[in-house]
């Protein structure tokens, strides 16, 4: 069963409007609904279509079979409630795939927010009444999914949310936004939130001021100065309403530019994090990112030894979704672990990608989907592994006596009874290792989880788990002689009594 709505008006219509589910070429109808008495005033009509047939290539058709003129707008057709995610109008299978990936932090932003008409107050309330706008990626964008919708999803999924706002937003509108999202129902805008169906505050903690600002025209001092001015205006508006919110500077990071020190000193004490967007397609991603993070930290401390500004990686970008990208992601995660609490989080882009419908060049989805199928790509499983076996404390690890490029970090549990090794082999040959765990015995349980494949390998609708983690219990002899597979991400878990 599918339910939805649409808006219609017409002139000189002699018959009915027919809404139907059909096969791909329209020769067979699986379900239909007839709507009568259409006049020249816009009106909403509710849809309910029940089909006894499954057809992933079916289409929705709206037509008239007699003369007349018909206008159609705001057409929405959704799965039945049991196929939606926790009462929200989103596909349950896609949302559950994100939850099963082990995500804990989700960022909503990107170049879409730089569109001149991207404004918070246009994306609240009834989605049918939200105005469309000219988006950055798509000329005819809608506000059907906006900041508040993102927050509702994160709340239902259990993710910590962060989102970005357009730097040209009016400060008063942003103050109202903070009151709407975090204020009590006794406030003007908190009351509006409750009237829109969410009485409890969203408890937003992180807001990015802009996205990749001063990127497109190069190292432009005037644009950096404009960003500083806009950041400070919005900072005052946000902090006046909620001092607890953490703000993220999104000025494009150019460490060689003298503009960086000026931006830093203007925002020091106001921005909590500086957004850094590395490229993660390459096998040496971790080395490059770690070097840049160290450089960033050194410059921050040079400019102010007492600064509290840290880094947030809100976009880990690339053009691929294959095994090579998975290894790039793993080595980047190892770099982030080694940087300790200097990095808030690392968000890999993009979360979702419709199969064979990517038209903006960013071919980097972690979760792919069709009308009736959802599956993870290799980076998805790398992230899932890291999340599932996460431990909070970094411990020292050393590699010796091997020529291959193994990238290793070691972590332990709070009680000290579990040690986890994250090992990336970015070489085409296997590596024989001997694992020595100092002062950690007796070991009661150990296992390995390995994701491996050729660099260009991906998962497909026909082979959705072609690249998939393989888990096995380790014997005592494995610690003396363990083979790390070529082009692989291996997690080794050791537990003691």
C-alpha positions as CSV (number, residue, x, y, z in Angstrom):
1,X,0.0,0.0,0.0
2,X,1.2,3.5,-0.9
3,X,-0.2,6.7,0.6
4,X,0.4,10.3,-0.3
5,X,-1.0,13.6,-1.6
6,X,-1.0,16.0,-4.5
7,X,-2.3,19.4,-5.4
8,X,-4.5,19.9,-8.5
9,X,-6.4,22.6,-10.3
10,X,-7.9,22.7,-13.7
11,X,-10.0,24.5,-16.3
12,X,-12.6,23.0,-18.6
13,X,-12.0,19.5,-17.4
14,X,-14.7,17.2,-18.8
15,X,-13.7,14.0,-17.0
16,X,-11.8,12.7,-14.0
17,X,-8.1,12.8,-13.0
18,X,-6.6,9.4,-12.8
19,X,-3.7,8.5,-10.5
20,X,-2.3,5.1,-11.2
21,X,0.6,2.7,-10.5
22,X,1.6,1.2,-13.8
23,X,4.3,-1.0,-15.3
24,X,7.2,0.7,-17.0
25,X,5.6,1.4,-20.3
26,X,2.1,2.0,-19.0
27,X,0.4,-1.0,-20.6
28,X,-0.7,-2.5,-17.2
29,X,-2.2,-0.8,-14.2
30,X,-1.6,-2.2,-10.8
31,X,-3.7,0.3,-8.8
32,X,-5.7,3.4,-9.6
33,X,-7.6,6.2,-8.0
34,X,-10.0,8.6,-9.6
35,X,-10.4,12.2,-8.6
36,X,-13.5,14.3,-9.6
37,X,-14.7,17.8,-9.5
38,X,-11.4,19.6,-10.2
39,X,-11.9,23.4,-10.5
40,X,-9.6,26.3,-11.0
41,X,-8.6,26.6,-7.3
42,X,-5.6,24.7,-5.9
43,X,-6.7,21.9,-3.6
44,X,-5.0,19.0,-1.9
45,X,-6.1,15.5,-2.6
46,X,-5.1,12.4,-0.5
47,X,-3.9,9.3,-2.3
48,X,-4.2,5.6,-1.3
49,X,-3.0,3.0,-3.8
50,X,-3.0,-0.7,-3.1
51,X,-1.3,-3.1,-5.4
52,X,-1.0,-6.9,-5.2
53,X,2.0,-6.9,-7.5
54,X,5.7,-6.2,-6.9
55,X,7.4,-4.4,-9.7
56,X,10.6,-2.4,-9.0
57,X,10.3,-0.6,-12.4
58,X,6.7,0.6,-11.8
59,X,5.8,4.2,-12.5
60,X,3.4,6.7,-11.0
61,X,1.1,8.1,-13.7
62,X,-1.3,11.1,-13.5
63,X,-3.5,11.7,-16.5
64,X,-6.8,12.8,-18.0
65,X,-8.6,10.9,-20.7
66,X,-10.8,13.8,-21.9
67,X,-10.1,17.3,-23.0
68,X,-9.2,20.0,-20.5
69,X,-6.3,21.7,-18.8
70,X,-4.7,20.3,-15.6
71,X,-2.1,21.8,-13.3
72,X,-0.2,19.4,-10.9
73,X,2.0,20.2,-7.9
74,X,3.5,18.8,-4.7
75,X,3.1,15.1,-5.6
76,X,4.1,12.8,-2.8
77,X,3.8,9.0,-2.6
78,X,5.2,7.0,0.3
79,X,5.5,3.5,1.5
80,X,3.0,2.3,4.1
81,X,3.8,3.1,7.7
82,X,5.4,-0.3,8.4
83,X,8.0,0.4,5.7
84,X,8.9,3.9,7.1
85,X,11.5,4.6,9.8
86,X,10.1,5.1,13.2
87,X,7.1,7.1,12.1
88,X,9.1,9.4,9.9
89,X,8.5,9.7,6.1
90,X,11.8,8.0,5.2
91,X,12.5,4.6,3.8
92,X,13.1,2.2,6.7
93,X,15.6,0.0,4.9
94,X,17.9,3.0,4.0
95,X,17.7,4.5,7.5
96,X,18.4,1.1,9.2
97,X,21.4,0.6,6.9
98,X,22.8,3.9,8.3
99,X,22.1,2.8,11.9
100,X,23.7,-0.6,11.2
101,X,26.8,1.1,9.9
102,X,27.5,2.1,13.5
103,X,27.3,5.9,12.9
104,X,27.2,8.0,16.0
105,X,27.7,11.5,14.4
106,X,26.1,12.8,11.2
107,X,26.8,16.1,9.5
108,X,24.3,17.9,7.2
109,X,25.8,20.5,4.9
110,X,27.8,20.7,1.7
111,X,27.7,23.2,-1.1
112,X,23.9,23.1,-1.2
113,X,23.8,25.5,1.8
114,X,25.7,28.1,-0.1
115,X,22.7,28.7,-2.4
116,X,21.5,32.3,-1.9
117,X,18.0,31.2,-1.1
118,X,18.9,28.5,1.4
119,X,17.3,29.9,4.6
120,X,16.2,28.2,7.8
121,X,12.7,29.8,8.1
122,X,11.8,28.5,4.7
123,X,12.2,24.8,5.8
124,X,10.0,24.5,8.9
125,X,6.3,23.7,9.2
126,X,4.2,21.9,6.7
127,X,6.5,20.7,3.8
128,X,3.7,21.5,1.3
129,X,3.9,25.2,2.2
130,X,7.7,25.5,2.0
131,X,8.9,27.6,-1.0
132,X,11.1,25.9,-3.7
133,X,14.4,27.6,-4.5
134,X,17.2,27.6,-7.0
135,X,19.7,25.3,-5.5
136,X,23.4,24.9,-6.1
137,X,23.3,21.4,-7.5
138,X,19.7,21.4,-8.8
139,X,17.9,24.3,-10.3
140,X,14.5,23.3,-8.9
141,X,15.2,22.4,-5.3
142,X,12.6,22.0,-2.6
143,X,12.7,22.5,1.1
144,X,10.9,19.2,1.7
145,X,13.9,18.0,3.7
146,X,15.7,20.7,5.6
147,X,17.5,21.2,8.9
148,X,14.6,20.3,11.2
149,X,13.8,17.2,9.2
150,X,17.5,16.2,9.5
151,X,17.4,16.7,13.2
152,X,14.3,14.6,13.5
153,X,16.0,11.8,11.7
154,X,19.1,12.0,13.8
155,X,17.0,11.9,17.0
156,X,15.2,8.8,15.8
157,X,18.4,7.1,14.7
158,X,20.4,8.0,17.8
159,X,23.0,10.2,16.0
160,X,24.6,13.3,17.3
161,X,23.8,15.9,14.6
162,X,25.7,18.9,13.2
163,X,24.5,21.1,10.5
164,X,25.6,24.2,8.5
165,X,23.9,27.5,7.8
166,X,24.3,30.0,5.1
167,X,26.6,32.8,6.2
168,X,24.3,35.4,4.7
169,X,21.4,34.5,7.0
170,X,19.9,37.4,8.8
171,X,21.3,37.4,12.5
172,X,17.8,37.8,13.9
173,X,16.5,34.9,11.8
174,X,19.4,32.8,13.2
175,X,18.6,33.9,16.8
176,X,15.0,32.8,16.1
177,X,16.3,29.5,14.7
178,X,18.3,28.7,17.9
179,X,15.2,29.6,20.0
180,X,13.1,27.4,17.7
181,X,15.5,24.4,17.9
182,X,16.6,24.7,21.5
183,X,14.2,27.0,23.3
184,X,11.5,26.0,25.8
185,X,7.8,26.1,24.7
186,X,7.4,29.3,26.8
187,X,9.4,31.2,24.1
188,X,7.9,32.6,20.9
189,X,9.8,30.3,18.6
190,X,9.9,27.3,20.9
191,X,6.1,27.5,20.9
192,X,6.2,27.4,17.1
193,X,8.3,24.3,17.2
194,X,5.8,22.6,19.5
195,X,2.9,23.7,17.2
196,X,4.8,22.1,14.4
197,X,4.8,18.8,16.2
198,X,8.0,18.7,18.3
199,X,7.4,20.0,21.9
200,X,10.8,18.9,23.2
201,X,13.9,21.0,22.3
202,X,16.3,19.4,19.8
203,X,19.3,20.2,22.0
204,X,21.5,21.1,19.1
205,X,25.2,21.2,20.1
206,X,27.1,21.9,16.8
207,X,26.5,24.5,14.1
208,X,28.8,25.2,11.2
209,X,28.9,28.8,10.0
210,X,28.9,28.3,6.2
211,X,30.5,25.6,4.1
212,X,33.9,25.6,2.4
213,X,33.9,29.4,2.5
214,X,36.5,31.3,0.4
215,X,37.1,28.2,-1.7
216,X,35.9,28.9,-5.2
217,X,37.7,32.2,-6.0
218,X,41.0,31.2,-4.5
219,X,43.0,32.8,-1.6
220,X,41.0,36.1,-1.5
221,X,41.7,38.4,1.5
222,X,38.5,40.3,1.0
223,X,36.4,37.2,1.0
224,X,38.1,36.0,4.2
225,X,37.4,39.4,5.8
226,X,33.8,39.1,4.8
227,X,33.6,35.6,6.3
228,X,35.0,36.9,9.6
229,X,32.4,39.7,9.7
230,X,29.5,37.3,9.0
231,X,30.8,34.7,11.5
232,X,31.0,37.3,14.3
233,X,27.5,38.6,13.6
234,X,26.0,35.1,13.6
235,X,28.1,34.1,16.6
236,X,26.6,36.9,18.6
237,X,23.1,35.9,17.5
238,X,23.6,32.2,18.4
239,X,25.4,32.7,21.7
240,X,22.9,35.2,22.9
241,X,20.2,32.6,22.7
242,X,22.2,29.5,23.7
243,X,25.8,29.9,24.9
244,X,26.3,26.1,25.0
245,X,26.3,25.7,21.2
246,X,29.7,24.9,19.7
247,X,30.4,26.8,16.5
248,X,32.6,25.6,13.6
249,X,34.6,27.9,11.3
250,X,34.3,26.7,7.7
251,X,36.9,29.1,6.2
252,X,38.8,27.1,3.6
253,X,42.1,25.9,5.2
254,X,45.2,27.2,3.4
255,X,48.1,26.9,5.8
256,X,50.5,28.7,3.5
257,X,48.4,31.8,3.3
258,X,48.9,34.8,5.6
259,X,45.1,35.0,5.7
260,X,44.9,32.0,8.0
261,X,46.5,33.8,11.0
262,X,44.2,36.7,10.6
263,X,41.1,34.5,10.4
264,X,42.4,32.5,13.4
265,X,43.0,35.5,15.6
266,X,39.6,37.0,14.7
267,X,37.7,33.8,15.6
268,X,39.9,32.5,18.4
269,X,37.8,32.1,21.5
270,X,34.6,32.1,19.4
271,X,35.0,29.2,17.0
272,X,35.3,25.9,18.8
273,X,36.5,24.0,15.7
274,X,37.9,24.6,12.3
275,X,36.4,22.5,9.5
276,X,38.9,20.6,7.4
277,X,38.0,18.7,4.2
278,X,40.7,16.2,3.1
279,X,40.7,14.0,0.1
280,X,40.5,10.3,0.9
281,X,40.7,8.4,-2.4
282,X,44.5,7.7,-2.1
283,X,46.3,4.9,-0.4
284,X,48.6,7.4,1.4
285,X,45.6,9.4,2.7
286,X,46.5,8.8,6.3
287,X,50.0,10.1,5.9
288,X,48.9,13.3,4.1
289,X,46.1,14.0,6.6
290,X,48.2,13.3,9.7
291,X,50.9,15.7,8.4
292,X,48.2,18.4,7.7
293,X,46.6,17.9,11.1
294,X,49.9,18.2,12.9
295,X,50.6,21.4,10.9
296,X,47.2,22.8,11.8
297,X,47.7,22.1,15.5
298,X,51.3,23.6,15.5
299,X,50.0,26.8,13.8
300,X,47.1,27.2,16.2
301,X,49.5,26.9,19.2
302,X,52.0,29.2,17.5
303,X,49.4,31.9,17.0
304,X,48.0,31.4,20.6
305,X,49.6,28.8,22.9
306,X,46.5,28.9,25.0
307,X,44.0,28.4,22.2
308,X,41.1,26.0,22.5
309,X,40.3,25.8,18.8
310,X,40.5,22.2,17.5
311,X,39.7,20.5,14.2
312,X,36.5,18.9,12.9
313,X,36.7,16.8,9.7
314,X,33.1,17.4,8.5
315,X,33.8,16.1,4.9
316,X,36.1,13.3,4.0
317,X,35.8,13.5,0.2
318,X,36.7,11.6,-2.9
319,X,35.4,10.3,-6.2
320,X,35.2,6.6,-5.5
321,X,33.5,4.1,-3.4
322,X,35.7,1.0,-4.0
323,X,38.2,-0.9,-1.8
324,X,40.9,1.7,-2.4
325,X,38.6,4.4,-0.9
326,X,38.0,2.0,2.0
327,X,41.7,1.9,2.7
328,X,42.0,5.6,2.3
329,X,39.2,6.0,4.9
330,X,40.9,3.5,7.3
331,X,44.3,5.2,7.1
332,X,42.6,8.6,7.7
333,X,40.8,7.1,10.8
334,X,44.2,5.9,12.1
335,X,45.6,9.4,11.6
336,X,42.6,10.9,13.5
337,X,43.2,8.4,16.4
338,X,46.8,9.4,16.7
339,X,45.8,13.0,16.9
340,X,43.8,12.3,20.1
341,X,41.2,14.9,21.1
342,X,42.5,17.5,18.7
343,X,39.9,16.2,16.2
344,X,36.2,16.2,17.1
345,X,35.0,13.7,14.4
346,X,35.6,12.5,10.9
347,X,32.5,12.4,8.7
348,X,33.0,10.5,5.4
349,X,31.0,11.8,2.5
350,X,28.6,10.9,1.1
351,X,26.2,8.8,3.2
352,X,23.8,7.9,0.3
353,X,23.9,7.5,-3.5
354,X,21.0,6.3,-5.7
355,X,22.3,3.6,-8.1
356,X,23.0,4.9,-11.6
357,X,21.5,8.3,-10.8
358,X,24.6,10.2,-9.7
359,X,24.8,13.4,-11.8
360,X,27.0,15.8,-10.0
361,X,30.4,14.0,-10.1
362,X,30.5,12.9,-6.4
363,X,30.6,9.2,-6.9
364,X,31.4,8.4,-3.3
365,X,28.3,7.0,-1.7
366,X,28.7,4.6,1.2
367,X,25.2,3.3,0.9
368,X,23.7,2.6,-2.5
369,X,20.1,2.0,-3.1
370,X,17.5,1.3,-5.8
371,X,13.7,1.2,-5.6
372,X,13.8,-2.1,-3.8
373,X,17.4,-2.7,-2.6
374,X,19.9,-1.2,-0.2
375,X,23.6,-2.3,0.1
376,X,26.9,-1.0,1.5
377,X,30.1,-0.3,-0.4
378,X,33.6,-1.2,0.9
379,X,33.9,2.1,2.9
380,X,30.6,1.3,4.6
381,X,32.0,-1.9,6.0
382,X,35.2,-0.3,7.0
383,X,33.3,2.2,9.0
384,X,31.1,-0.5,10.4
385,X,34.1,-2.5,11.6
386,X,35.7,0.5,13.2
387,X,32.5,1.4,15.0
388,X,31.7,-2.1,16.2
389,X,35.2,-2.6,17.7
390,X,35.8,0.9,18.9
391,X,37.7,1.4,22.2
392,X,38.2,4.8,23.7
393,X,41.9,4.9,24.7
394,X,44.9,5.1,22.3
395,X,47.9,3.1,23.4
396,X,51.4,2.9,22.0
397,X,52.0,0.7,19.0
398,X,55.3,0.0,17.1
399,X,56.1,-1.7,13.8
400,X,59.5,-3.1,13.1
401,X,61.3,-5.5,10.8
402,X,59.0,-5.2,7.8
403,X,59.3,-3.4,4.5
404,X,55.7,-3.1,3.6
405,X,53.6,-0.1,4.5
406,X,51.4,-1.3,7.4
407,X,49.5,1.5,9.1
408,X,48.6,0.5,12.7
409,X,46.9,2.0,15.7
410,X,46.1,0.3,19.0
411,X,43.3,1.1,21.4
412,X,42.1,-0.3,24.7
413,X,38.9,-0.4,26.7
414,X,38.3,1.7,29.8
415,X,38.9,-1.3,32.1
416,X,42.0,-2.3,30.3
417,X,40.8,-5.9,29.5
418,X,40.4,-5.4,25.8
419,X,43.0,-4.4,23.2
420,X,42.1,-3.7,19.6
421,X,44.5,-3.3,16.7
422,X,43.5,-1.4,13.5
423,X,45.8,-2.5,10.7
424,X,45.7,-1.2,7.1
425,X,47.8,-3.0,4.5
426,X,48.0,-0.7,1.5
427,X,50.5,-3.0,-0.4
428,X,49.8,-5.6,-3.0
429,X,51.6,-8.3,-1.0
430,X,50.6,-10.1,2.2
431,X,52.6,-9.4,5.3
432,X,53.6,-12.0,7.9
433,X,53.5,-10.6,11.4
434,X,54.4,-11.5,14.9
435,X,52.2,-9.8,17.5
436,X,53.7,-8.9,20.9
437,X,51.3,-7.5,23.5
438,X,53.4,-6.2,26.4
439,X,52.0,-6.8,29.9
440,X,48.7,-8.2,28.6
441,X,48.0,-11.7,29.8
442,X,46.5,-14.2,30.1
443,X,44.6,-13.8,26.9
444,X,41.2,-15.5,27.1
445,X,39.8,-14.6,23.7
446,X,41.1,-13.3,20.4
447,X,39.6,-12.8,16.9
448,X,40.3,-11.1,13.6
449,X,38.0,-9.2,11.3
450,X,39.3,-8.6,7.8
451,X,38.0,-6.6,4.8
452,X,40.1,-7.2,1.7
453,X,39.9,-7.2,-2.1
454,X,41.3,-5.7,-5.3
455,X,41.6,-1.9,-5.2
456,X,38.8,-1.4,-7.8
457,X,36.4,-3.9,-6.2
458,X,32.9,-2.6,-5.4
459,X,29.6,-4.2,-4.3
460,X,26.8,-4.4,-6.8
461,X,23.1,-5.2,-6.7
462,X,23.9,-8.8,-7.9
463,X,26.8,-9.1,-5.5
464,X,26.0,-6.8,-2.6
465,X,28.5,-8.5,-0.2
466,X,31.3,-9.2,-2.6
467,X,33.5,-7.1,-0.3
468,X,32.4,-8.0,3.2
469,X,34.2,-8.4,6.6
470,X,35.3,-12.0,7.4
471,X,35.6,-12.8,11.1
472,X,37.5,-15.7,12.6
473,X,38.6,-16.9,16.1
474,X,42.4,-16.8,16.5
475,X,44.4,-19.5,18.1
476,X,47.5,-18.8,20.3
477,X,49.7,-19.7,17.4
478,X,48.2,-16.9,15.3
479,X,49.8,-14.3,17.5
480,X,53.2,-15.7,16.7
481,X,52.5,-15.9,12.9
482,X,49.6,-13.9,11.5
483,X,49.3,-13.1,7.8
484,X,47.9,-9.6,7.0
485,X,46.2,-9.9,3.6
486,X,47.1,-7.6,0.7
487,X,45.0,-4.5,0.3
488,X,43.1,-5.1,3.5
489,X,41.8,-3.6,6.7
490,X,42.2,-6.0,9.6
491,X,41.0,-5.6,13.2
492,X,42.5,-7.8,15.8
493,X,40.7,-8.1,19.1
494,X,42.4,-9.5,22.3
495,X,40.6,-9.9,25.6
496,X,42.1,-11.0,28.9
497,X,40.4,-12.4,32.0
